[in-house]
């Protein structure tokens, strides 16, 4: 029997099941018939936009909106003072923190929302923004999380008691006013004991820089409050519409069953459109007050400066092994820069996401992970950009440590990985940091990958280039990058993964009709990827 069959044979054998299908939505997109948030038009619709802070850290001394209210077409200018009597000037984040909707006494990052201008069209709103006069008192800025943990400058004064004590946060004790949480996994004592007595130990510090998802379409929404029946309809660029409905309900007091959230076509998400933004809340408030639909769509600069980022992890790894290359322990320490507010979209039980998969695809008997979340004067976020909750950071750490260890042992990095892979017969495998790996055949996959790229040939070419370089025959050298990772697929089960009590599971219902046709109803939405 053949090991592999052709696509044509597979189609014949399965009668089409399991084979790719042509996209059905392309025709309307290529004809300009997509339906994005900014395409929504409603009778009497108003437009909102923000006055944003030019400073990363400053006190808001005063906000003078009188001139803005004289601008033709401007109907209202909202500030924190206007929202405070309604309890709407702060909102809960998906990480158990709270975040200013509009600057309440101070700003914590450049571009933070200070005032919301509501106007008859977006041009009048832009003119109104220019007319709002804000007086600031600049404060010391902290952009390095290591400095923030040592500084006397307190960023979140709202999280410090009157007597100067530091109350616990959503994830336990805090050890500094700018500290958010400490999250641990594994056995510290056993790991340190193995490291202290190991044949070979290497340590490496690395920084996974801040990254912005930068979807083609920026964030936006349209809020329409029907005062007659008490129902709110909210269209928006929402990757997680159910979470948005819960947050809006918590803030506004409107029951969830009276809130309808609609995600139309989305021009890319990449995690950037999971969280709740001030624009959503202000649009809802403006619609409730005016009785008219209100649209807010940010521009590109707003999106890059203020919406949720990814990564920004300062990581130090320490790994030990025998002289033959068998890994015996791994210790990982992380300083996580969360910006001005902890607005990460991670599962409730995992404030640092799935960073505890940092043992990777390797049989590491003992490990310990410690992550400290820190406030700084940057935009909040920490989204799962193109990965399942910090898996990318975890993979970067362990794969870099494997490379450093290979150099120390003077061993081929591919062989070092092969020696330490979890063996096929070990599955289901219980990792040292808590995860159970259900299945895998890493050795076979690795050997096939190396064969496909002619790894031995590449190494020979690399060695020859080094010799030619030494002889002055060439100025070109060649590097070879290797990586092997195991990623959690999706977010589940619910016992592990929830946000604000909402299970992060997926669903699908398939109905087969008597005619032979079928309808599949999916729990996911398209986010621009087709």
C-alpha positions as CSV (number, residue, x, y, z in Angstrom):
1,X,0.0,0.0,0.0
2,X,1.3,3.4,-0.9
3,X,2.2,5.8,2.0
4,X,0.9,8.8,0.1
5,X,-1.9,9.3,-2.4
6,X,-2.5,12.1,-4.8
7,X,-5.1,14.8,-4.3
8,X,-7.2,13.4,-7.1
9,X,-7.2,10.0,-5.4
10,X,-8.2,11.5,-2.1
11,X,-11.1,13.3,-3.7
12,X,-12.3,10.1,-5.4
13,X,-11.9,8.1,-2.1
14,X,-13.7,10.7,0.1
15,X,-16.2,12.0,-2.5
16,X,-14.9,15.5,-1.7
17,X,-15.0,15.4,2.1
18,X,-11.9,16.7,3.7
19,X,-10.8,18.6,0.6
20,X,-10.5,22.3,0.1
21,X,-13.4,24.3,-1.3
22,X,-13.3,27.4,-3.3
23,X,-14.1,30.6,-1.3
24,X,-17.7,31.8,-1.7
25,X,-17.2,35.4,-0.5
26,X,-14.7,36.6,-3.1
27,X,-17.1,37.8,-5.6
28,X,-18.7,40.5,-3.4
29,X,-15.3,41.6,-2.0
30,X,-13.7,42.0,-5.4
31,X,-16.8,44.0,-6.6
32,X,-16.6,46.4,-3.7
33,X,-19.7,44.9,-2.0
34,X,-18.1,44.2,1.4
35,X,-20.0,45.4,4.5
36,X,-17.5,46.8,7.0
37,X,-18.3,49.0,10.0
38,X,-17.5,52.2,8.1
39,X,-19.9,51.2,5.4
40,X,-22.8,51.4,7.8
41,X,-25.0,54.4,7.2
42,X,-28.1,55.2,9.3
43,X,-30.6,58.1,9.3
44,X,-29.4,60.9,11.6
45,X,-26.2,59.1,12.4
46,X,-23.6,61.2,14.4
47,X,-19.8,60.8,14.5
48,X,-17.4,60.7,17.4
49,X,-13.7,61.3,17.7
50,X,-11.2,61.7,20.5
51,X,-9.0,64.4,21.9
52,X,-5.8,62.4,22.7
53,X,-2.9,63.2,25.1
54,X,0.4,64.2,23.5
55,X,2.1,63.1,26.7
56,X,2.9,59.6,28.0
57,X,2.4,60.6,31.7
58,X,0.8,63.8,32.9
59,X,-1.9,65.2,35.1
60,X,-4.9,66.7,33.4
61,X,-5.2,70.1,35.0
62,X,-8.2,71.3,33.1
63,X,-10.2,70.7,30.0
64,X,-11.8,73.7,28.3
65,X,-14.5,72.6,25.8
66,X,-16.3,75.9,25.4
67,X,-14.6,76.8,22.0
68,X,-15.3,73.3,20.7
69,X,-19.0,73.6,21.4
70,X,-19.1,76.7,19.2
71,X,-17.7,74.8,16.2
72,X,-20.5,74.3,13.6
73,X,-21.8,70.8,13.7
74,X,-20.4,69.9,17.2
75,X,-23.2,68.7,19.5
76,X,-21.3,67.6,22.6
77,X,-17.9,67.1,24.2
78,X,-17.7,64.4,26.8
79,X,-15.0,64.2,29.5
80,X,-14.5,62.0,32.6
81,X,-16.4,64.6,34.7
82,X,-19.4,64.0,32.5
83,X,-19.2,60.2,32.7
84,X,-18.3,60.0,36.5
85,X,-21.9,60.6,37.8
86,X,-23.0,57.7,35.7
87,X,-20.2,55.5,36.8
88,X,-19.0,55.2,33.2
89,X,-15.6,56.9,33.5
90,X,-13.8,53.6,34.1
91,X,-14.4,50.2,32.5
92,X,-13.4,46.6,33.4
93,X,-10.7,45.0,31.3
94,X,-10.7,41.4,30.1
95,X,-7.8,40.7,32.6
96,X,-9.6,41.7,35.8
97,X,-8.2,45.2,35.9
98,X,-10.0,48.5,35.3
99,X,-9.2,51.1,32.7
100,X,-10.1,54.8,32.2
101,X,-12.7,55.4,29.5
102,X,-11.6,59.0,29.4
103,X,-8.6,60.5,31.3
104,X,-9.6,60.8,35.0
105,X,-7.2,63.2,36.5
106,X,-4.1,61.9,34.6
107,X,-3.0,60.2,31.5
108,X,-0.8,57.1,31.4
109,X,0.3,56.8,27.8
110,X,0.7,58.9,24.7
111,X,-2.5,59.0,22.7
112,X,-4.8,58.2,25.7
113,X,-8.4,59.4,25.3
114,X,-9.1,62.7,27.1
115,X,-12.3,63.9,25.6
116,X,-14.9,62.6,23.1
117,X,-16.3,65.0,20.6
118,X,-19.8,64.2,19.1
119,X,-20.7,66.0,15.8
120,X,-23.0,65.8,12.8
121,X,-20.2,64.6,10.6
122,X,-16.6,63.4,11.0
123,X,-15.2,66.6,9.7
124,X,-16.9,68.7,12.3
125,X,-15.7,66.2,14.9
126,X,-12.1,66.7,13.7
127,X,-12.5,70.5,13.9
128,X,-14.0,70.2,17.4
129,X,-11.0,68.2,18.6
130,X,-8.7,71.0,17.5
131,X,-10.8,73.5,19.5
132,X,-10.6,71.6,22.8
133,X,-8.0,73.1,25.1
134,X,-6.3,70.8,27.6
135,X,-3.8,71.9,30.2
136,X,-1.3,69.2,31.3
137,X,1.3,68.9,34.0
138,X,4.0,66.6,32.8
139,X,5.1,63.8,35.1
140,X,8.1,61.5,35.0
141,X,7.8,58.8,32.4
142,X,8.5,55.1,32.9
143,X,8.9,53.0,29.7
144,X,11.2,50.3,31.0
145,X,9.4,47.7,33.2
146,X,12.7,46.9,35.2
147,X,12.9,50.6,36.1
148,X,9.2,50.7,36.9
149,X,9.6,48.0,39.6
150,X,12.3,50.2,41.3
151,X,10.9,53.7,40.8
152,X,9.2,55.9,43.4
153,X,7.0,57.2,40.6
154,X,3.5,55.6,41.1
155,X,1.6,55.2,37.8
156,X,-1.6,53.7,39.1
157,X,-2.5,55.9,42.1
158,X,-6.0,54.4,42.1
159,X,-4.5,51.0,43.1
160,X,-2.7,52.3,46.2
161,X,-4.5,52.6,49.5
162,X,-4.6,55.9,51.4
163,X,-2.1,54.6,54.0
164,X,0.3,53.8,51.2
165,X,-0.2,50.0,51.4
166,X,-0.6,48.0,48.2
167,X,-3.9,46.0,47.9
168,X,-3.9,42.6,46.2
169,X,-4.7,42.6,42.5
170,X,-7.0,40.3,40.5
171,X,-4.3,37.6,40.5
172,X,-2.9,37.9,44.0
173,X,-0.4,40.0,46.0
174,X,1.4,42.9,44.4
175,X,5.0,43.8,45.6
176,X,5.3,47.3,44.2
177,X,2.8,50.0,43.2
178,X,3.7,49.4,39.6
179,X,3.5,45.6,39.9
180,X,0.4,43.8,38.6
181,X,0.9,40.2,39.4
182,X,3.3,37.3,40.0
183,X,2.4,34.1,38.3
184,X,4.3,30.8,38.9
185,X,4.2,27.3,37.5
186,X,6.4,24.3,38.2
187,X,8.7,23.5,41.2
188,X,11.1,26.2,42.0
189,X,13.1,24.3,44.7
190,X,13.6,21.1,42.7
191,X,14.5,23.1,39.6
192,X,17.1,25.2,41.4
193,X,18.6,22.0,43.0
194,X,19.0,20.3,39.6
195,X,20.6,23.5,38.1
196,X,23.0,23.8,41.0
197,X,24.3,20.2,40.5
198,X,24.2,19.9,36.7
199,X,27.1,19.1,34.4
200,X,26.4,21.9,32.0
201,X,24.3,25.1,32.7
202,X,23.8,28.0,30.3
203,X,21.8,31.3,30.9
204,X,20.5,33.7,28.4
205,X,18.5,37.0,28.5
206,X,16.4,38.0,25.6
207,X,13.8,40.6,24.7
208,X,10.8,39.9,22.6
209,X,10.0,43.4,21.4
210,X,6.5,45.0,21.4
211,X,4.6,44.2,18.2
212,X,1.5,45.8,16.8
213,X,-1.0,43.5,14.9
214,X,-1.8,46.4,12.5
215,X,-4.9,45.1,10.8
216,X,-5.7,46.7,7.4
217,X,-9.0,47.9,8.9
218,X,-8.8,50.0,12.1
219,X,-11.1,49.6,15.0
220,X,-14.6,51.1,15.0
221,X,-18.2,50.7,15.9
222,X,-21.7,52.1,15.5
223,X,-24.0,52.3,18.6
224,X,-27.7,52.7,18.3
225,X,-29.9,52.9,21.4
226,X,-33.6,52.4,20.9
227,X,-35.1,54.3,23.9
228,X,-38.6,53.0,23.1
229,X,-37.9,49.3,23.7
230,X,-34.7,49.8,25.8
231,X,-32.5,47.8,23.4
232,X,-29.0,48.6,22.3
233,X,-27.6,47.5,18.9
234,X,-23.8,47.6,18.5
235,X,-22.0,47.0,15.3
236,X,-18.3,46.8,15.5
237,X,-14.9,45.3,14.5
238,X,-15.3,42.6,17.2
239,X,-13.3,39.4,17.2
240,X,-15.0,38.4,20.5
241,X,-18.6,39.8,20.3
242,X,-19.8,37.9,23.3
243,X,-17.1,39.4,25.5
244,X,-17.9,42.9,24.2
245,X,-21.5,42.4,25.0
246,X,-20.6,41.4,28.6
247,X,-18.3,44.4,29.1
248,X,-20.9,46.8,27.7
249,X,-23.5,45.4,30.0
250,X,-21.3,45.7,33.0
251,X,-20.5,49.3,32.2
252,X,-23.9,50.6,31.0
253,X,-26.2,48.5,33.3
254,X,-28.2,47.4,30.3
255,X,-29.1,43.7,30.6
256,X,-27.2,41.5,28.2
257,X,-30.4,40.2,26.6
258,X,-31.2,43.8,25.6
259,X,-27.9,44.2,23.8
260,X,-27.4,42.9,20.3
261,X,-23.8,42.9,19.1
262,X,-23.1,42.4,15.4
263,X,-19.7,41.8,13.7
264,X,-20.0,42.6,10.0
265,X,-17.1,41.9,7.6
266,X,-13.8,42.5,9.4
267,X,-10.7,43.7,7.7
268,X,-8.2,41.7,9.7
269,X,-8.0,41.1,13.5
270,X,-4.9,39.3,14.7
271,X,-6.0,39.7,18.3
272,X,-6.1,43.5,18.0
273,X,-9.9,43.5,18.0
274,X,-10.6,41.2,21.0
275,X,-10.5,43.8,23.7
276,X,-12.9,46.6,24.7
277,X,-11.9,50.1,23.7
278,X,-13.0,53.6,25.0
279,X,-14.5,54.3,21.6
280,X,-17.1,51.5,22.1
281,X,-18.2,52.9,25.5
282,X,-18.3,56.5,24.4
283,X,-20.3,55.7,21.3
284,X,-22.8,53.8,23.5
285,X,-23.0,56.7,26.0
286,X,-23.4,59.3,23.2
287,X,-26.2,57.3,21.5
288,X,-28.0,56.9,24.9
289,X,-27.8,60.7,25.5
290,X,-28.7,61.9,22.0
291,X,-31.1,59.1,21.0
292,X,-29.3,58.8,17.7
293,X,-26.8,56.3,16.2
294,X,-23.2,57.2,16.8
295,X,-20.2,56.0,14.7
296,X,-16.6,56.0,15.8
297,X,-13.8,54.8,13.5
298,X,-10.2,55.4,14.5
299,X,-7.5,56.5,12.0
300,X,-4.3,54.7,11.3
301,X,-2.2,56.8,13.8
302,X,-4.8,56.2,16.6
303,X,-4.7,52.5,15.9
304,X,-0.9,52.2,16.0
305,X,-0.5,54.4,19.1
306,X,-3.3,53.2,21.4
307,X,-4.8,49.9,20.5
308,X,-3.7,46.5,21.9
309,X,-0.1,45.5,21.3
310,X,1.5,42.1,21.5
311,X,4.7,40.6,23.0
312,X,6.9,43.0,25.1
313,X,8.4,40.2,27.2
314,X,11.8,40.5,28.9
315,X,12.8,36.9,29.4
316,X,15.7,35.1,31.1
317,X,16.2,31.4,30.6
318,X,18.5,29.0,32.5
319,X,18.9,25.5,31.2
320,X,20.9,22.5,32.4
321,X,22.0,19.3,30.7
322,X,24.3,16.3,31.0
323,X,27.6,16.3,29.0
324,X,25.8,14.0,26.5
325,X,23.1,16.7,25.9
326,X,20.1,15.4,27.8
327,X,18.3,18.3,29.3
328,X,17.6,18.1,33.0
329,X,16.0,21.3,34.0
330,X,14.7,24.7,32.8
331,X,14.1,27.9,34.7
332,X,12.4,30.9,33.1
333,X,11.9,34.4,34.6
334,X,9.8,37.0,32.7
335,X,9.1,40.7,33.2
336,X,5.9,41.4,31.2
337,X,5.3,45.0,30.2
338,X,1.5,45.5,30.2
339,X,1.4,49.2,29.7
340,X,-0.8,51.6,31.6
341,X,-3.6,49.1,32.2
342,X,-3.7,45.3,32.3
343,X,-6.0,44.8,29.3
344,X,-4.6,41.5,28.1
345,X,-7.1,39.1,26.5
346,X,-5.8,36.0,28.3
347,X,-7.8,33.2,29.9
348,X,-8.7,34.1,33.5
349,X,-6.6,31.3,35.0
350,X,-3.6,32.3,32.9
351,X,-2.6,36.0,33.5
352,X,0.6,35.4,31.4
353,X,-1.3,33.3,28.8
354,X,0.1,29.9,28.0
355,X,3.7,30.9,28.7
356,X,4.0,27.7,30.7
357,X,4.3,25.8,27.5
358,X,7.8,27.0,27.4
359,X,9.2,23.5,27.9
360,X,8.3,23.1,24.3
361,X,8.4,19.7,22.6
362,X,11.1,18.4,24.9
363,X,11.1,15.9,27.7
364,X,12.3,18.2,30.5
365,X,11.8,16.5,33.8
366,X,12.0,19.6,36.0
367,X,11.0,23.2,35.3
368,X,10.0,26.5,36.9
369,X,8.4,29.6,35.4
370,X,7.9,33.0,37.1
371,X,6.2,35.9,35.3
372,X,5.8,39.4,36.8
373,X,3.4,41.8,35.1
374,X,4.3,45.5,35.3
375,X,2.6,48.8,34.6
376,X,4.5,51.3,32.4
377,X,3.7,54.4,30.4
378,X,2.7,52.6,27.2
379,X,-0.6,51.7,25.6
380,X,-2.2,48.6,27.2
381,X,-2.8,45.4,25.5
382,X,-0.9,42.1,25.4
383,X,-3.0,40.4,22.8
384,X,-2.5,37.0,21.3
385,X,-1.1,38.2,18.0
386,X,-1.2,35.2,15.6
387,X,-0.8,32.6,18.3
388,X,-2.6,31.0,21.3
389,X,-1.9,33.3,24.2
390,X,1.9,33.9,24.5
391,X,2.8,30.6,22.8
392,X,5.1,32.6,20.5
393,X,7.0,34.0,23.4
394,X,7.3,30.6,25.0
395,X,8.6,29.0,21.8
396,X,11.1,31.8,21.3
397,X,12.5,31.3,24.8
398,X,12.9,27.5,24.6
399,X,14.2,27.4,21.0
400,X,16.8,30.1,21.8
401,X,17.9,28.2,24.9
402,X,18.3,25.0,22.8
403,X,20.6,26.9,20.4
404,X,22.7,28.4,23.3
405,X,23.0,25.0,24.9
406,X,24.1,23.5,21.6
407,X,26.9,26.0,21.3
408,X,28.0,25.3,24.8
409,X,28.0,21.6,24.2
410,X,29.6,22.0,20.7
411,X,26.8,19.8,19.4
412,X,24.7,20.1,16.3
413,X,21.4,21.9,17.2
414,X,19.3,19.5,15.2
415,X,20.7,16.5,17.0
416,X,20.3,18.1,20.4
417,X,16.6,18.6,19.7
418,X,16.3,14.9,18.5
419,X,17.9,13.7,21.8
420,X,15.4,15.6,23.9
421,X,12.1,15.3,22.0
422,X,9.2,13.7,23.8
423,X,9.1,10.1,22.5
424,X,6.1,8.7,20.7
425,X,5.6,6.1,23.4
426,X,5.5,8.7,26.2
427,X,2.2,10.2,25.0
428,X,0.0,11.2,26.7
429,X,2.8,13.2,28.3
430,X,2.5,15.3,31.4
431,X,4.8,18.3,31.1
432,X,6.7,19.7,34.2
433,X,4.7,23.0,34.0
434,X,1.3,21.4,34.0
435,X,0.2,20.7,30.4
436,X,-0.8,17.3,29.2
437,X,0.3,16.6,25.6
438,X,-2.2,14.2,24.0
439,X,-0.2,12.9,21.0
440,X,2.7,13.4,18.7
441,X,5.5,11.8,16.7
442,X,8.1,14.5,16.9
443,X,11.1,12.4,15.7
444,X,9.4,11.4,12.5
445,X,8.3,14.9,11.8
446,X,11.8,16.3,12.5
447,X,13.5,13.7,10.3
448,X,11.1,14.4,7.4
449,X,11.6,18.2,7.7
450,X,15.4,17.9,7.7
451,X,15.3,15.5,4.8
452,X,13.0,17.8,2.8
453,X,15.5,20.7,3.0
454,X,18.6,18.5,2.7
455,X,19.9,19.5,6.1
456,X,23.2,17.7,5.7
457,X,23.8,19.4,2.4
458,X,23.1,22.8,3.9
459,X,25.6,22.1,6.7
460,X,28.2,21.1,4.2
461,X,27.5,24.3,2.2
462,X,27.8,26.4,5.3
463,X,31.1,24.8,6.3
464,X,32.5,25.4,2.8
465,X,31.5,29.0,2.9
466,X,33.3,29.5,6.1
467,X,36.5,28.0,4.5
468,X,36.0,30.3,1.4
469,X,35.5,33.3,3.7
470,X,38.8,32.5,5.5
471,X,40.6,32.1,2.2
472,X,39.2,35.5,1.0
473,X,37.2,33.9,-1.8
474,X,33.8,35.2,-0.6
475,X,32.3,37.7,1.7
476,X,29.1,35.8,2.1
477,X,28.4,33.5,5.0
478,X,25.3,31.4,5.6
479,X,23.3,30.9,8.8
480,X,20.8,28.0,9.3
481,X,17.9,28.6,11.6
482,X,16.1,25.7,13.3
483,X,12.9,25.7,15.3
484,X,10.4,23.0,16.5
485,X,7.3,23.9,18.5
486,X,4.1,22.5,19.8
487,X,1.1,24.9,20.0
488,X,-2.2,24.5,21.7
489,X,-4.9,24.5,19.1
490,X,-7.7,26.9,19.8
491,X,-8.7,27.9,23.4
492,X,-10.2,25.2,25.5
493,X,-11.5,23.3,27.3
494,X,-13.7,25.7,29.2
495,X,-12.3,24.5,32.6
496,X,-9.0,26.0,31.5
497,X,-10.0,28.8,29.2
498,X,-12.6,31.5,29.9
499,X,-12.7,35.3,29.8
500,X,-15.0,37.0,32.3
501,X,-16.7,33.7,32.8
502,X,-17.3,33.2,29.1
503,X,-16.1,29.8,27.8
504,X,-13.6,30.1,25.0
505,X,-14.8,27.0,23.2
506,X,-15.8,26.7,19.5
507,X,-19.0,25.1,18.1
508,X,-20.4,23.8,14.9
509,X,-23.8,22.5,13.8
510,X,-24.2,20.7,10.5
511,X,-27.7,20.0,9.1
512,X,-28.1,17.6,6.2
513,X,-31.2,18.2,4.1
514,X,-33.2,15.5,2.2
515,X,-32.0,17.0,-1.0
516,X,-28.4,16.1,0.0
517,X,-27.3,19.7,0.6
518,X,-25.9,20.7,4.0
519,X,-25.7,23.9,6.1
520,X,-22.9,24.3,8.6
521,X,-23.4,26.9,11.4
522,X,-20.0,27.8,12.9
523,X,-19.2,29.5,16.2
524,X,-16.4,31.4,14.7
525,X,-16.5,34.5,12.5
526,X,-14.4,35.5,9.5
527,X,-11.8,38.1,10.5
528,X,-10.6,38.9,7.0
529,X,-8.8,35.6,6.3
530,X,-11.7,34.1,4.2
